[in-house]
Amino acid sequence: MQRPLDVLGSSVEKTVIVKVKNGENISGVLKAFDSHINIWLDDASIQGDREVKLGKVLLRGDSIVYISPGK
């Protein structure tokens, strides 16, 4: 059985979708994370009716609802 941080570690350099507490879905390439699930995404964008490009972002772990594999 894999631990959650091990699964997240196997997603580095891959596209992920992050649901945050304000309801937005942010997709991007996972570059790094820490034990608090603070994550760094590259080529990030907010998904929705229209896509909003963000570039490089750092998301605080306490604002993340879930992280899932991207397309």
Secondary structure, DSSP 8 states (H G I E B T S, - for coil): ---HHHHHHTTTTSEEEEEETTS-EEEEEEEEE-TT--EEEEEEEEESSS-EEEEEEEE-GGGEEEEEE--
